[in-house]
Amino acid sequence: MLDSTPKEIKKRSAGKINPAKTCQPVGAMYAALGIHNCLPHSHGSQGCCSFHRMHLTRHFRDPVQASTSSFTEGSSVFGGGANLKTAFKNVFAIYNPDIIAVHTTCLTETIGDDIPNIIGSAEIPEGKLVIHANTPSYQGSHITGFSGMVKGMVQYLSEATTETKKNQVNIIPGFVNPGDMREIKRLTKDMGINFIMFPDTTGVVDTPITGEYEMFPKGGTTLEQLKDTGNSKVTVALGAWASADAANQLERKCKVPALTLKTPIGVKATDEFLMALRGQFAAEIPYEIEEERGQLVDIMTDTHFHFHGKKVAIFGDPDVVTVLTEFVLSLGMIPVHVLTGHPGSAFEKEIKALLDEAGIEDANVKAEGDLFELHQWIKNQPVDLLIGTTYGKYIARAEDIPLVRVGFPVLDRSVHSYLPIVGYKGGMRLVEMISNALLDRQDRDAKDEDFELVM
């Protein structure tokens, strides 16, 4: 436990204590699950694969399947090429996926396995496919891994086969829950626009109980759809960190223009997403969506006194944290600590621009940060609310502040992955979550005061 008295924070030049991120293969595995009939494959030790599967399974409360090359001491010394080729043979023979998506781990990256060469020299059954992404855990984050695997989908699968582009949009949703992907698809469908979402984990990690086991769920982007992404009119990448690289790769490879937007959380970011679709396809926004927007604005107005002037700390993935900061500013709150574990100075510049526009000075903003430092910030400058992942509960408990769980991972609550935080509906949910957290704290404090008066 840290000393409760505020002290000067000594800056660490190296080392992380409770980093606000996890490793690349987790993101790559999640992206691969968004391909229909795909089995993610972890090229490394069995323990790595077990951790990544466990982390995803605990967050989604749905079993996550993946295979592994199961490195031994010999593989670590002489390379894992033989293991990977044997894995292809066994996985296709036993589990029969349409495609295997290989991601690497620290071990195989350190010894330097040439994955493209191994795949090229392996015996792949006719009609089956293998793609890969290099995902060393000692750099980047799970967002980097997600981005790399989606980029791998484009590199291996996207094709431009038509002379003129089809009147459809590619949507890369970023590292969000299947509930968010469903909401993005609903908004696009309601506007009457044809689309291909990739990856798409709806119907994969939010499956219903049917009484029958299925190795490969019904959801996910099909291989035919992935190939057809090269024929689309435009690609909308939702999130600069998780989605932009794949969209730009598709533009270079298949001449599909890339449009990078924020993850559509809150009024402004959702407006930008819908207006971008409207501008690209001359589609009308139906009244039902306009009504949802009006409801969200009405709720924000009615509950403004709950939020005005409240200080908040936000941490998590950069795409989500950026728009959460924008959203809480629109609620009248004051973000005083904003942190992500993902590296990149662009995050700090974007957050500081939002805060400068709102007239907020002296806020702590950091990329590639950790939760130990966030805790130090909060001790020196207390806040009324913390927004972030499950790992923020230790700070919230120590400092007696409410925590709104948003982002990845959320391991100690359920149902969250089914319910969106994107779009206007998701904005209403966020307002409810934040408002209830603050009011619960207010009610508890009021009861404590009443008890003291009685005593």
VOLUMMAR-294488 format. One record per atom (N, C-alpha, C, O): z, x, y. Coordinates in steps of 0.02 Angstrom, whole numbers, plus 50000, padded with zeros to 5 digits. Example, Ala and Ser with C-alpha at 12.3 -4.5 7.8 and 13.67 -1.06 7.14 Angstrom:
VOLUMMAR-294488
503905066049716 503905061549775 503905066049835 504235071249834 503545064249888 503575068449947 503945064550002 504025067050057 
end
This chain:
VOLUMMAR-294488
500005004249941 500005000050000 500005004450062 500395009250067 499575002850109 499535006750171 500135005150216 500404999650214 500335009950256 500855008850306 500615003550355 500045003850378 501044998750372 500834993150413 500764994850487 500474990850525 501015000550509 500955002350580 500275005150595 500025009350557 499945002850650 499285005350667 499295012950679 499735015550712 498795016250651 498735023450660 498015025250675 497555021350662 497925031050701 497245033450715 496885034650649 497165037650603 496275032150644 495895032850582 495545039550580 495155041250625 495685043350529 495345049750520 494685048650482 494675045650428 494155050950511 493505049950481 493405054650422 493545060650426 493165051850366 493015055950308 492275057850309 491845053650319 492145064150299 491455066450298 491135065750229 490525065950223 491535064850177 491275064050110 491755059950069 492345059450085 491495057050016 491915053149972 491965045849992 491955044250051 492015041549942 492085034349953 492685031749914 492795033849857 493065027249944 493635024149912 493495016649910 493485013349962 493385013949850 493185006949842 492555005349883 492575001449930 491985008249864 491365006949901 491174999549899 491284996149849 490884997149953 490694990049959 489994988949929 489554986249963 489904991049868 489264990349834 489374991849761 489914993849741 488854990749720 488854993249651 488194996949640 487814997849687 488054998949577 487515003749566 486835000449558 486784994449545 486315004449566 485625002049565 485444997949503 485134992649511 485615000149442 485384996349384 485604989149382 485274984949351 486174987449414 486384980449416 485864976149452 485684970749429 485624978649509 485114975049546 484454974749509 484114969549510 484264980249476 483644980349438 483674975549379 483184972149364 484244975249345 484324970749289 484274963449312 483954959349279 484584961949369 484554955049395 483844953149413 483624947549399 483474957749445 482784956249462 482364955049400 481954950449398 482464959149348 482074958349286 482214951749252 481774948849221 482834949249258 482994942749229 482584937149260 482514931749231 482314938349320 481904933449355 481194933049331 480794929449361 481024936649278 480354936149247 480424932149183 480874933449143 479994927349173 480024923049113 479894927149050 479434931249047 480314926048999 480254929448934 480274937048941 479914940648906 480694939448986 480774946648997 481454948848971 481954945348980 481474954748939 482114957748919 482214964048961 481834968848953 482714964249004 482864970449040 483084975848991 483414974348941 482884981949005 483064987548961 483374993149001 483074995649049 483974995148981 484345000449016 484215007048979 484435007948922 483865011549013 483705018048982 484265022948998 484265026149050 484745023248952 485325027448962 485835026048908 485655024248852 486465026948924 486995026048874 487155018648866 487015014548909 487455017048809 487615010048794 488155007448841 488165001548858 488615011948862 489155009848907 488895007448974 489165002649002 488375010749001 488085008649064 487825001549059 487964997249101 487435000249007 487134993648997 487674988348990 487614982749016 488214989948955 488764985148945 489084983349011 489244977549023 489194988349054 489494986949119 489054982449161 489294977649192 488404984049163 487944980249206 487904972949181 487904968349222 487854972049116 487844965249088 488484961449104 488474955649123 489054964949096 489704961849108 489764959649181 489994954049195 489544963949227 489614962449298 489204956149316 489454951849353 488604955749291 488174949949305 488444943749270 488434938349299 488664944449208 488924938749171 489544935949204 489624929849207 489994940149229 490594937749262 490434934049327 490774929249344 489924936349362 489734933149426 489414926349413 489584921449445 488934926049366 488554919949356 488864915349304 488654909549298 489344917749265 489654913849212 489124911349163 489164905849137 488614915549151 488084914049105 487934920549068 487924925849099 487804920449002 487704926748965 487064930348988 486534927248990 487124936649003 486564940749024 486364945348967 486774949248942 485734944948946 485484948948891 485114955048916 484744954648965 485204960648883 484834966748899 484884971448840 485364971148801 484394975848832 484404980848779 484524987748810 484504988548871 484654992648767 484814999348791 484525004648745 484415003348686 484395010548773 484145016148734 484695019648694 484555023748651 485325017948710 485905020548673 485885028148665 485835030748610 485915031648721 485915038948720 486515041748680 487065038948682 486395047148646 486915051048613 486925057948646 486565059148694 487345062448620 487365069148647 486675072548642 486465076048688 486345071348586 485685074448577 485175071948628 484785075848654 485185065448642 484725062648692 484855065748760 484395067048799 485495066948775 485685069648840 485425076748849 485305078948905 485355080348793 485125087348797 484365087748793 484045091248833 484075084248745 483355084948731 482925079548762 482315079748755 483225074848797 482835069548829 482835063148788 482955063248728 482705057648821 482755051148789 482095047948772 482065041948759 481555051848772 480895048948758 480865045648690 480595040248683 481135048948639 481115046148571 481525039748567 481315034948535 482095039648600 482505033648602 482135027848633 482155022248607 481795029048688 481445023748724 480865020948682 480765014848679 480495025348651 479935022948608 480195018948549 479895013848531 480745021248519 481035017448464 481285010648488 481225005648453 481575010648548 481815004348577 481254999348586 481324993448569 480685001648612 480104997148620 479924993948552 479824987848547 479884998148501 479694995748435 480184990548409 479984985248385 480824992048415 481334987548389 481394981148429 481444975648400 481384981648495 481474975748538 480894970848529 481014964848522 480284973348528 479714968848519 479724965748450 479524959948442 479944969448399 479944966948331 480494961848320 480394956848285 481074962948349 481654958748335 481714952948384 481834947248363 481634954248449 481754949248501 481124946048529 481144940548556 480564949548521 479894946848539 479844944448612 479614938848623 480054948348661 479934946448731 479194947348748 478834950948714 478974944148801 478294945348826 478254952048863 477724955248865 478814954048893 478814960048934 479504963248932 480014959848929 479514969848934 480144973648940 480134976949009 479644980149028 480684976249046 480744979349112 481264984949107 481864983649100 481034991149110 481464997049101 481754999149168 481394999849217 482405000249170 482715003549228 483115009549202 483345009649145 483195014449244 483515020749223 484245020849247 484445016849289 484615025549218 485315026549238 485405033649263 484935037649263 486005035249284 486145041949311 485945047349261 485645052449280 486125046349198 486015051449147 485285053149139 485095059049141 484875048149128 484165049549117 483815052149180 483345056149175 484055050049239 483775052749301 483965060049310 483575064049335 484565061849288 484795068749296 484415073449249 484235079049269 484285071249188 483915075649141 483165075349154 482795079549129 482935070349193 482235070349215 481735067249168 481165069649165 481925062049132 481435058649089 480855055949129 480955052749181 480245057249106 479635054849139 479465047949111 479105047449061 479725042749141 479665036049113 478925033649109 478725031149056 478525034449162 477835032249156 477455035649099 477055032449065 477585042049089 477245045749036 477475043248967 477075042548921 478135041948961 478395039348897 478095032548882 477905031148825 478065028148932 477775021548922 477035022148903 476795018648858 476685026648937 475965027548923 475825030048854 475285028548826 476285033848824 476165036648758 476505032648702 476455034448643 476845027148720 477185023048670 476695017948640 476195016248670 476865015648580 476465010548547 476725003648568 477235001248542 476375000548614 476554993948638 476134988748602 475524989248603 476434983648571 476034978648536 475534975248581 475644974448641 474974973248553 474454969948592 474714963448623 475044959448590 474564962648686 474784956748722 475474957448753 475694952948789 475814962948740 476474964148768 476424969148826 475954972948830 476924968948870 476914973248930 477584976748939 478104974348918 477554982548972 478154986248991 478074988449064 477564991249082 478574987149104 478584989649173 479234993649182 479664993549139 479284997249238 479895001249247 480055002049321 479635000849365 480665004149334 480895006149401 481395011749392 481835011349349 481335016849434 481825022249434 482425020149476 482355018749535 483015020049445 483605017449480 484215022049470 484685020049436 484205028049498 484785032449492 485395029549530 485345027749588 485955029149496 486535025949525 486875030149579 487275027549618 486715036549582 487055040849630 486745040549699 486915044549742 486285036049710 486025034849778 485875027449786 485775023949737 485855025249848 485705018249860 486255013549837 486845015449839 486065007649816 486545002549793 486184997749748 485604998849730 486514992349728 486194987249686 485604984049723 485134981649692 485634984049789 485064981449828 484454985949821 483894983549816 484564992549820 484024997349809 483714996149740 483104996249733 484134995049689 483874993849622 483474987449617 482954987249585 483724982149650 483344975749651 482664976849683 482154974649657 482664980149741 482044981449777 481564985449734 480964984049732 481824990649700 481394994849658 481074991149601 480494992249586 481454986749569 481174983049512 480654978049535 480144977049502 480774974649592 480274969949619 479634973749638 479084971349628 479734979649667 479154983849683 478774985749619 478164986049619 479144987049565 478834988549501 478414982749475 477894983849445 478644976649486 478254970749466 477584970749500 477064969249470 477584972449565 476964972649603 476514978249577 475914977149567 476794984149568 476404989949546 476074988749479 475494990649469 476424985749432 476164984949364 475754978549355 475284978549316 475924973149390 475674966549371 475214963249422 474744959749403 475334964149487 474944960549537 474214962549536 474054968449530 473774957549541 473054958749539 472714954449592 472914948849605 472194957249623 471774953449669 471124951849633 470684956149628 471054945749608 470484943949566 470014938849598 469494937349569 470204936149656 469784931249689 469484934149753 469784938349786 468884931849771 468554934249831 468914931949894 468984935749942 469154925849893 469534923249950 470244921749928 470364919849871 470714922749973 471414921749956 471564914249947 471304909949982 472004912949899 472204906049885 472694903649939 473034907549971 472704897049949 473134894049999 473844893349971 474094887749962 474154899049958 474834899149929 475214905049958 474914909849982 475864904549956 476294909749984 476704912949928 476964909449884 476774919549931 477254923049888 477924923149925 477954924849984 478454921349891 479124921649921 479554926449880 479674925149821 479774931849911 480244936349879 480934934649908 481064936149966 481374931649868 481984928649896 482544933649913 483004931949950 482504939749886 483044944449895 483584943449844 483534939149800 484124947449849 484674947149801 485134941349821 485634942249855 484944935349798 485344929349811 485444925649746 485134927149696 485884920749747 486044916849688 485474912049670 485064910449713 485444909649607 484924904849589 484974898349630 484474895149642 485584896549650 485654890649693 485294891549759 485014886749786 485304897549786 484944899049847 484184898749835 483814896149877 483964901549779 483244901349763 483004894249756 482454892549779 483404889949725 483204882949718 483134879649787 482674875749798 483584881249832 483554878149899 482944880649937 482624876649971 482784887049932 482184889649965 481564886349937 481104884649974 481544885449871 480974882149840 480924874849862 480384872249873 481494871549867 481494864449888 481214863649958 480804859249971 481424867950004 481174867550073 480424868750075 480064865350111 480184873550035 479474875150034 479074869350004 478544867450029 479334866449949 479004860649918 478974854749965 478464851349969 479524853450001 479544847750047 479034848350102 478824843350131 478834854550117 478304855650168 477614855250137 477114855950173 477564854150071 476924853350038 476544859850030 475924859750028 476894865550026 476574872050022 476624874749951 477164874749921 476064877049924 476064880249858 476364887149864 476254890649913 476744889149814 477084895649820 477174898849751 477144895449699 477294905349753 477514909149694 478144912849716 478124917149760 478704911249685 479324914949699 479424920249646 479404918849586 479514926449668 479664931749620 480154936749650 480074938749708 480654938849612 480854935849548 481194929149559 481384927549615 481254925249506 481544918549511 482044917749453 481844916849396 482684917949469 483194917449417 483444910349406 483924909249369 483124905349438 483304898449423 483084896849352 482544898749331 483514893349317 483364891849247 483454897749201 483254897549143 483774903049227 483914908949186 484664910349183 484944910949129 484984910849242 485704912149243 486084906049269 486664906649289 485764900249268 486114893949285 485894888549236 485794882749255 485824890449173 485554885949122 486064880749100 486664882049101 485834874749081 486284869649056 486454870748982 486104874448947 486974867648959 487144867848888 486724862548852 486754856648869 486334864648804 485904859948766 486124859348693 485884854948657 486584863648672 486784863548601 486364868048557 486504868848498 485844871148587 485414875648549 485364882348587 485304882548648 485394887848549 485334894448579 484604896348590 484184895348546 484464898948648 483794901448664 483864908548690 484224909848739 483524913248658 483554920248679 483284920948750 483554924648791 482744917348764 482434917648830 482414910648860 482084906248833 482774909548914 482804902948945 482124900848973 481644904648973 482094894648995 481454891849018 481254894249088 480664893749106 481724896949126 481574898849195 481244905649201 481074908949152 481164907749264 480864914249279 480134913649299 479784908949280 479904918549337 479204918949358 478774921049299 478924926149267 478244917449284 477824919149227 477384925149243 477274926849301 477144928349190 476694934149200 476054932049235 475784935749276 475814926049220 475204923549254 475334922849330 474904924549370 475914920449348 476074919749419 476144926649452 475904927649507 476464931349418 476544938049446 475874941349457 475774944649508 475414940449411 474734943249420 474384939849479 474004943049515 474514933349487 474164929449539 474444930849608 474144928649658 474994934449614 475274935949680 474784939849723 474814939549785 474334943549692 473824947349729 473294943049760 472894945449801 473284936649743 472774932049770 473064927449824 472704923049850 473694928249842 474014923749890 473814925249961 473574930749977 473904920350004 473714921050075 474194925650112 473984929450156 474844925350095 475344929350131 475964930150086 476084925950042 476334935350097 476974936350063 477534935950115 477514939450165 478024931750102 478614931250145 479184934750109 479424932450057 479414940150138 479974943950110 480604941950146 480674943150207 481074939050111 481704936650141 482234942050131 482544942650079 482324946050183 482804951550181 482454958250183 482074959950138 482574961950237 482224968350246 482414973450194 482004977650175 483034973250171 483264978450124 483074976950052 482884981450015 483114970650031 482994968849961 482264967249947 482034968149890 481884964949996 481234961949982 480634965250016 480074964649992 480744968850070 480184971250111 479754976350075 479144976250082 480054980950037 479664986150004 479134983249957 478564985549956 479324978249918 478854975149871 478294971549909 477704971949889 478474968049963 477964964650003 477464969550034 476864968250034 477724975150059 477284980150088 476844983450035 476264985050048 477124984449975 476734987249920 476164982549901 475614984749886 476314976049900 475804971049883 475254970849937 474674969749921 475454971849999 474954972050053 474484978050044 473874977450053 474774983850026 474354989750016 473904989049955 473324991149956 474174986149902 473804985749839 473274980249839 472714981349817 473454974349863 473024968449856 472824965249922 472514959849922 472984968549978 472794965950044 473094959150059 472784954950092 473694957950034 474054951750050 474524953250108 474994957150099 474424950350167 474854951950224 475594950650209 475774945750177 476014955250233 476734954750222 477094952450285 476954955050340 477534947750278 477934945250333 478674945750313 478894942150268 479044950050347 479754951150330 480194947050377 480154947750438 480614942850348 481074938650386 481784939850362 481894943150312 482264937050398 482964937450376 483074932350319 482714927450313 483574933650279 483794928650230 483974922350270 484364922750317 483694916550251 483784910550293 484474907350288 484564902050259 484974910850316 485654908350320 485804906450392 485714910550438 486034900350403 486184898050471 485584894750503 485044894550475 485694892150562 485184888250597 484594892650617 484014891050601 484714898150651 484184902250679 483744905250625 483134904850629 484044908250574 483644911550522 483254906450481 482694907850460 483544900550469 483184895250433 482604892650475 482064891450450 482724891850541 482184889850586 481604894750582 481024892750577 481754901250582 481234906350580 480834905950516 480224906850517 481164904750460 480824904250396 480354898250395 479774898850376 480594892450416 480184886350415 479604886750464 479054884650450 479734889550523 479204890150572 478674895250551 478084894450567 478874900350514 478394905150487 477924901750437 477324902750438 478214897650393 477804893950345 477344889050381 476764888350364 477624885650432 477224880850470 476644884250505 476094881550507 476774890250532 476244893850567 475704896450521 475114896550538 475904898650461 475424901450414 474984896150381 474404897450365 475264890150370 474914885050331 474784878550369 474544873650340 474944878550434 474834872550474 475144866450441 474864861050442 475734867450412 476084862050377 476604858850422 476934862350462 476684852350416 477184848850455 477864849350422 477924849250361 478374849950463 479064849850437 479284842550432 479314839150483 479434840150372 479594832950364 480244831050398 480674835350412 480314824550411 480914822150445 481544823750407 482064825050437 481514823650341 482114824850300 482414831750316 483024832450318 481984836750327 482234843450343 482494843550415 483014846650429 482144840250461 482374839850530 483064836350533 483494838250572 483144831350491 483784827750488 484344832450465 484894832250493 484204836550415 484704841350391 484904846250446 485484847850454 484404848450484 484554853050539 485004849650591 485484852650615 484834843450608 485234839750656 485944838750632 486414839050672 486024837450567 486694836650539 487094843050545 487684842850563 486784848750530 487134855150534 487344856550606 487914858650618 486894855450654 487064856550724 487634851950746 488074853950784 487614845650723 488134840850739 488814843150711 489324842750745 488804845550649 489424847950618 489704854050656 490304854550668 489244858650674 489464864550712 489774862550779 490254865650801 489494857450810 489764855050875 490434851650866 490904852950904 490484847450814 491114843750802 491694848350785 492264846850802 491534853850751 492074858350727 492134864750768 492464869450746 491814864950825 491794871150864 492494873650881 492614879650884 492954869050893 493634871150913 493994874550855 494494878050866 493754873650793 494054877250736 493904884750740 494314888950719 493334886450768 493074893250763 493114897350827 493144903450826 493114893950884 493034897450947 493564902850957 494164901550954 493324908950968 493774914550982 494104917650921 494474922450928 493984914850862 494294917650802 493954924350784 493344925050786 494364929250768 494104935850749 493974936150675 494374933650634 493414939250656 493204939250587 492964946250567 492664949850607 493084948050504 492814954150474 492334952050419 492494947450380 491754955250415 491234953450367 491014959750330 490904964950361 490944959250264 490674964850226 490264962250167 490334956450147 489824966550141 489404964650084 488714967650089 488624972950119 488224964250060 487534966750060 487224966150129 487364961250165 486814970950149 486574971050219 486174964850239 486244962450295 485744962250194 485344956350212 485784950350225 485654946350271 486314949550185 486764943850193 487234944850252 487354940150290 487504950850259 487984952150313 487654951250381 487964948750427 487024953350387 486674952750452 486634945450475 486794943950532 486424941050430 486344934050450 487024930450454 487094925750492 487504932650414 488174929750421 488464931450490 488794927250521 488344937550513 488564939550580 488234935150633 488564932750679 487584934150626 487224929850672 487494922650671 487554919450723 487664920250611 487894913350604 488594912350634 488704907550670 489054916950619 489734916050647 489734916750723 490154913750757 489274920750750 489204921050822 489014914250850 489254912250903 488564910750815 488354904150838 488924899050833 488904893850865 489434900550792 490014896250786 490544897750839 491034894150846 490424903050878 490904904950929 491434909950906 491914911250942 491334912650846 491814917550820 491644924550845 491104925650872 492114929150836 492024936050861 492044940850802 492584942250776 491464943450780 491474948550727 491724955150755 491404958150798 492294957450731 492584963750756 492504969450707 492534975250726 492394967850642 492274972950591 491694970550548 491734965250517 491164974550544 490574972750505 490374978850464 490244984150493 490344978150398 490254984050355 489824982350295 489884976850267 489404987050274 489044986650211 489114993250174 489184998450205 489084992850108 489094998950068 488405002050060 488345007750038 487884998250079 487195000650072 487045005650128 487255004550185 486695011150112 486545016150164 485985013850211 485585009550193 485965016650271 485425015350317 485655013750387 486035009050398 485435017750435 485645016750504 485345010450535 485595008050586 484805007850505 484485001750532 484974995950532 484944991650576 485414995750484 485924990350481 486364990650542 486484985550575 486614996550558 487054997250616 486704995350681 487004992150724 486084997350688 485704995650748 485614988150755 485684985350810 485464984750699 485334977550702 485984973750719 485974969050759 486524975750687 487164972250701 487384973450773 487604968750806 487324979650796 487534981150865 487104977350915 487354975350968 486464976350899 486034972450944 486274965250949 486284962351003 486474962350891 486734955550891 487384955050932 487484950350970 487814959950923 488454959850959 488364961051033 488704957951074 487904965651052 487764966851122 487504960551157 487704959051213 487064957051122 486784950851150 487324945651162 487294941651208 487844945751118 488394940951125 488934943451172 489434939951184 488854949551199 489344952251245 489974954751212 490504955151244 489924956651148 490504959151111 490494966751110 490014969751087 491024969751135 491074976951138 491624979451091 492064975651070 491594985751074 492114989151035 492204986350965 492744986950936 491684983450937 491714981350867 491574987350821 491204991850840 491874987250763 491744992450713 491164990350669 491174984950639 490644994450667 490044992950628 489874999150587 489845004650614 489764998350522 489615004250481 489195002450420 489334997550386 488685006550407 488315006450345 488595011850299 488895016750321 488505010850234 488755015550183 489515016550191 489765022050185 489855010950204 490575011250213 490935009350149 490625007950098 491595009250152 491995007250094 492565002850116 492715002250175 492884999650067 493404994750081 494054997850104 494464994550137 494175004150087 494765007550113 494725008150189 495215006950224 494135009950214 494045010450286 494085003550319 494375002850373 493784998550288 493834991750315 494564989650321 494764986450370 494964991350270 495674989650272 496024993150330 496444990250365 495844999450341 496125003050399 495944999650464 496374998850508 495314997550471 495104994150532 495524987850544 495764986650599 495614983950491 495974977650497 496704978850514 497004974950552 497004984050488 497694985650505 497764987450579 498254985550612 497274990950605 497294993050675 497074987550723 497284987350781 496644983050699 496404977450740 496364971250696 495834969950667 496904967450689 496934961850643 496414956450658 496164955850714 496244952650606 495744947350612 496044940850585 496564940850551 495704935350601 495934928750577 495614926850510 495864922450476 495054930250493 494684928350433 494304934350406 494064938550444 494244934650340 493844939750306 493304936150266 493454931550228 492674938350273 492124935550235 491814941150194 491624946350221 491774940150128 491484945350086 491564943550012 491664937749995 491514948649970 491514947649898 492224947249871 492714947649908 492274946549805 492924946149772 493384951949789 493984951049794 493094957849798 493514963849809 493874963749876 494314967849888 493704959049919 494074958349981 494754955049972 495154954850018 494874952349912 495514948749901 496114953249906 496664951049924 496024959649891 496594964249895 496784965549968 497374966149984 496284965950011 496424966650083 496734960150109 497224960250146 496434954450090 496674948050114 497394946850093 497804944250131 497554948850032 498234947950006 498724952450044 499274950350062 498524958750054 498974963450087 499094961650160 499644962650185 498584959050193 498644957550265 498774950150279 498834948150337 498814946150226 498964939050233 498454935550279 498644932150327 497814936450262 497284933050299 496844929350248 496774931650192 496544923650268 496114919950222 495464923750208 495204927250251 495204922850147 494574925950126 494084920550106 494234916150065 493484920750135 492934916450113 492474920750070 492184925650093 492414918850007 492034922849959 491284921349965 491074915749950 490894926249985 490174925649993 489854932149970 490104937549984 489294931649935 488914937649916 489004939449843 489194935249802 488854945749827 488904948249758 489344954449757 489244959049796 489824954649710 489984949649659 490564945149681 490994947149720 490554938949654 491134934549659 491364933349587 491044929549550 491894936549567 492104936849497 492694932349482 492824930949423 493054930049532 493664926249520 493604918949541 494104915549548 493004916649551 492864909649566 492244907549526 491854911849506 492164901149514 491574898749478 491194893549520 491444891449572 490614891649496 490174886549526 489784889149587 489264886349603 490034894449620 489724896849681 488984898449673 488594897249720 488774900949615 488074902949607 487594897049603 486994897849610 487874890949591 487464884949588 487364881849657 486884878049667 487804883549704 487794880249769 487514884949822 487734890649826 487024882749861 486694887349908 487104888649971 487514884649992 486984894550000 487214895950068 486624896750115 486714897850174 486004896250088 485404896750129 485194889850152 485404884750124 484754889650203 484504883350228 485034879550267 485594881950276 484844873750291 485314869650329 485874866950285 486444866450307 485704865050223 486224862850176 486724868350164 487334867150163 486474874450154 486924880150144 487344881550204 487924883650198 487064880450264 487444881350325 488034876550329 488574878350350 487914870250308 488454865350307 489004867650259 489594866950275 488814870350203 489314872750154 489714878450184 490324878750175 489384883050218 489734888650248 490234886350301 490794888850306 490024881450342 490474878750393 491084875750360 491654876750383 490984872050305 491554869150269 492014874550242 492624874050249 491724879650211 492134884950181 492544888650233 493144889850224 492214890350289 492564894050342 493094889650375 493654891850387 492904883450390 493374878850423 493984877550380 494544877650404 493874876250315 494434874850271 494894880850263 495504880050261 494604886850260 495014892850254 495464893650315 496054895250309 495184892650374 495574893250436 496104887750442 496674889050462 495914881550424 496374875950431 496934876350378 497504874550393 496774878850318 497294879650268 497824884550293 498424883550283 497584889950324 498044894850351 498464891750408 499064892850412 498134887850450 498484884650506 499014879750481 499564879450507 498824875850430 499304871050402 499894874650371 500464872450377 499764880150336 500304883850305 500784886750357 501394886550349 500484889450411 500914892150465 501324886750497 501904887850515 501034880750505 501394875150535 501984873050491 502524871450517 501884873050425 502424871350379 502974876550382 503564874750379 502794882850388 503294888150394 503714887250457 504324888150456 503384885350513 503744884250575 504224878350569 504784878550593 503984872850537 504414866950527 505024868750485 505574866450499 504914872850435 505464874850391 505984878950431 506584878050421 505744883350474 506204887350514 506614882950561 507204884250572 506284877750590 506644873250636 507184869350599 507724868350626 507034867150538 507524863550499 508114867950481 508684865750484 507974874050464 508514878650445 508944880150507 509424883950502 
end
